[in-house]
Amino acid sequence: MKSSSRREFAKSALLTGTVGALNPLRVIGANERINVALIGCGDRGTAIWKKFLLNQDVNPVAVCDVYEKFLTRAAATAPGLKTFRDFRQVIERKDIDAVVIATPDHWHAIPTILACNSMKDVYVEKPLSLTVAEGRQMLSAARQHGRVVQTGSQQRSGPHYQKAIRIIQDGVIGPVHKISAGFTRNAMPGFKPVELGAEKPADLDWEMWLGPAPYVPYDPFRCIYHFRWFWNYSGGQMTNWGAHNLDIARWLLKAKGPRAVTSFGGRYELKDGGQTPDVQEIIYQFDDCLVTWSGREVNRLRDEYLVFHGTKGSLSIMRDGYTVSPEIWRGLKNRNTIPEMEAMEEKGDPRQMEDLHIRNFLDCVKSRQRPNADIEDGHLTATMCHLGNIATRLGRTLRWDTEKEQFIGDREANSLLTYRYRKPWDRYQPGD
Ligand SMILES: NC(=O)c1ccc[n+]([C@@H]2O[C@H](COP(=O)([O-])OP(=O)(O)OC[C@H]3O[C@@H](n4cnc5c(N)ncnc54)[C@H](O)[C@@H]3O)[C@@H](O)[C@H]2O)c1
């Protein structure tokens, strides 16, 4: 790009509400390659990294992990990759334009914020944050530095999700005042560590894996994959799957968040040492719509994923497609039994959706547009999930101020919107 057209582009980006100030270090032209690094080379990180590599305009530069075995595996995905054990060294590098962050949830905030401060764009896995305070700080860093930050809620790039939202917004199933979301499966008799043994492997930096979380001695169950079942690192299936299904509900509602939330649940049956609920019911109150979350880890019966209930029909959607079932009036005098609308069906392709989501990020790195799952949506959806978990842990109804991002009149609930980072990471404490 010539310098005059770069100036024009920068000016129009600011005027048209695109991401904002351009990276003063580098503007990447349409035909140029983007220098990318991966932080967190577990199952998810490696899987999406391989998809990044399928894009001709991705120049893979570095991979980083605190577990040498996974780092070595990731280093073999492309020739000449540099390897790092400390993500700060990746972020310091001037030859990297964008980072992909697929660490456990308690390690999303600090790398994202430092990457934004270093004028790098970020693809960060869902759920965006471990706490509401973290998400707010991540969003502020992205906006302050004009960074493109895509949250890994890939449904936002799924053509059948986009079409479903359009159909509902066009009124095809009638007004929607109830959305049922959830995730159910039968994980009995519980989980056990698969990757790691009782003795800490010499090639795992446990101290760095824990990072800002409270110190505990090495525990193989808390680490690879199963971090999901511990409050210090994640939020169970509520944040794991809520970051997907509740994200779509909030997308339709175009709302920042609920006005109130109530919930009950617990880890009643699974005795594997995890902490997050195995049965959880949550009700969110939006202005004119109730959103419910049903989580079950101990009984599946049928998949309870995501259903939009309209007055004329219901749209049920998952990654492999959606179906629309018409309402048929029954048992009411003066009403006919003709369906209120046509039944409909559309197939979806989960793999294509991920490819499109990554492509959308790369395109936005060049165009400076906001990506499909912009960090603000990632933050608001993760917040909705955190609110559900806080209500479950307290076992009561909470009222929420979406502007202040605070519970109304509940100090105990507000204290759960953040946690104290451990040294030396306390310098990044949100709100300090
Ligand atoms: N979008 C999706 O559909 C989807 C699917 C699966 C997982 N995820 C998300 O991806 C993330 C990772 O999940 P996973 O199942 O791959 O977990 P995992 O435990 O298999 O992998 C995490 C990796 O991060 C590494 N790590 C930990 N701390 C680190 C640090 N400070 N610096 C560098 N590396 C560090 C770990 O050693 C591990 O290799 C989670 O946030 C999860 O929610 C998203």
Ligand as a Chemical Component Dictionary entry (heavy atoms), coordinates in Angstrom:
data_LIG
# 
_chem_comp.id                   LIG 
_chem_comp.type                 NON-POLYMER 
_chem_comp.pdbx_formal_charge   0 
_chem_comp.three_letter_code    LIG 
# 
loop_
_chem_comp_atom.comp_id 
_chem_comp_atom.atom_id 
_chem_comp_atom.alt_atom_id 
_chem_comp_atom.type_symbol 
_chem_comp_atom.charge 
_chem_comp_atom.model_Cartn_x 
_chem_comp_atom.model_Cartn_y 
_chem_comp_atom.model_Cartn_z 
_chem_comp_atom.pdbx_ordinal 
LIG N1  N1  N 0  -13.934 -22.608 20.487 1  
LIG C1  C1  C 0  -14.072 -23.881 20.797 2  
LIG O1  O1  O 0  -14.921 -24.589 20.264 3  
LIG C2  C2  C 0  -13.143 -24.487 21.833 4  
LIG C3  C3  C 0  -12.985 -25.878 21.904 5  
LIG C4  C4  C 0  -12.121 -26.404 22.863 6  
LIG C5  C5  C 0  -11.447 -25.551 23.730 7  
LIG N2  N2  N 1  -11.635 -24.201 23.656 8  
LIG C6  C6  C 0  -10.925 -23.306 24.600 9  
LIG O2  O2  O 0  -9.523  -23.410 24.395 10 
LIG C7  C7  C 0  -8.821  -23.204 25.616 11 
LIG C8  C8  C 0  -7.824  -24.368 25.811 12 
LIG O3  O3  O 0  -8.547  -25.575 25.957 13 
LIG P1  P1  P 0  -7.838  -26.997 25.791 14 
LIG O4  O4  O 0  -8.888  -28.016 25.867 15 
LIG O5  O5  O -1 -6.956  -26.980 24.579 16 
LIG O6  O6  O 0  -6.945  -27.060 27.119 17 
LIG P2  P2  P 0  -5.570  -27.847 27.354 18 
LIG O7  O7  O 0  -5.367  -27.958 28.800 19 
LIG O8  O8  O 0  -5.578  -29.094 26.530 20 
LIG O9  O9  O 0  -4.489  -26.882 26.684 21 
LIG C9  C9  C 0  -4.066  -25.677 27.252 22 
LIG C10 C10 C 0  -2.575  -25.519 26.964 23 
LIG O10 O10 O 0  -2.147  -24.252 27.473 24 
LIG C11 C11 C 0  -0.886  -24.446 28.104 25 
LIG N3  N3  N 0  -0.601  -23.370 29.043 26 
LIG C12 C12 C 0  -1.034  -23.209 30.321 27 
LIG N4  N4  N 0  -0.543  -22.061 30.833 28 
LIG C13 C13 C 0  0.210   -21.492 29.870 29 
LIG C14 C14 C 0  0.990   -20.307 29.796 30 
LIG N5  N5  N 0  1.100   -19.475 30.834 31 
LIG N6  N6  N 0  1.655   -20.022 28.648 32 
LIG C15 C15 C 0  1.584   -20.882 27.589 33 
LIG N7  N7  N 0  0.875   -22.030 27.603 34 
LIG C16 C16 C 0  0.187   -22.320 28.728 35 
LIG C17 C17 C 0  -1.017  -25.812 28.753 36 
LIG O11 O11 O 0  0.228   -26.370 29.106 37 
LIG C18 C18 C 0  -1.732  -26.593 27.660 38 
LIG O12 O12 O 0  -0.832  -27.155 26.748 39 
LIG C19 C19 C 0  -9.881  -23.100 26.706 40 
LIG O13 O13 O 0  -10.080 -21.752 27.045 41 
LIG C20 C20 C 0  -11.118 -23.687 26.063 42 
LIG O14 O14 O 0  -12.327 -23.142 26.557 43 
LIG C21 C21 C 0  -12.449 -23.666 22.711 44 
# 
loop_
_chem_comp_bond.comp_id 
_chem_comp_bond.atom_id_1 
_chem_comp_bond.atom_id_2 
_chem_comp_bond.value_order 
_chem_comp_bond.pdbx_ordinal 
LIG N1  C1  SING 1  
LIG C1  O1  DOUB 2  
LIG C1  C2  SING 3  
LIG C2  C3  SING 4  
LIG C2  C21 DOUB 5  
LIG C3  C4  DOUB 6  
LIG C4  C5  SING 7  
LIG C5  N2  DOUB 8  
LIG N2  C6  SING 9  
LIG N2  C21 SING 10 
LIG C6  O2  SING 11 
LIG C6  C20 SING 12 
LIG O2  C7  SING 13 
LIG C7  C8  SING 14 
LIG C7  C19 SING 15 
LIG C8  O3  SING 16 
LIG O3  P1  SING 17 
LIG P1  O4  DOUB 18 
LIG P1  O5  SING 19 
LIG P1  O6  SING 20 
LIG O6  P2  SING 21 
LIG P2  O7  DOUB 22 
LIG P2  O8  SING 23 
LIG P2  O9  SING 24 
LIG O9  C9  SING 25 
LIG C9  C10 SING 26 
LIG C10 O10 SING 27 
LIG C10 C18 SING 28 
LIG O10 C11 SING 29 
LIG C11 N3  SING 30 
LIG C11 C17 SING 31 
LIG N3  C12 SING 32 
LIG N3  C16 SING 33 
LIG C12 N4  DOUB 34 
LIG N4  C13 SING 35 
LIG C13 C14 SING 36 
LIG C13 C16 DOUB 37 
LIG C14 N5  SING 38 
LIG C14 N6  DOUB 39 
LIG N6  C15 SING 40 
LIG C15 N7  DOUB 41 
LIG N7  C16 SING 42 
LIG C17 O11 SING 43 
LIG C17 C18 SING 44 
LIG C18 O12 SING 45 
LIG C19 O13 SING 46 
LIG C19 C20 SING 47 
LIG C20 O14 SING 48 
# 
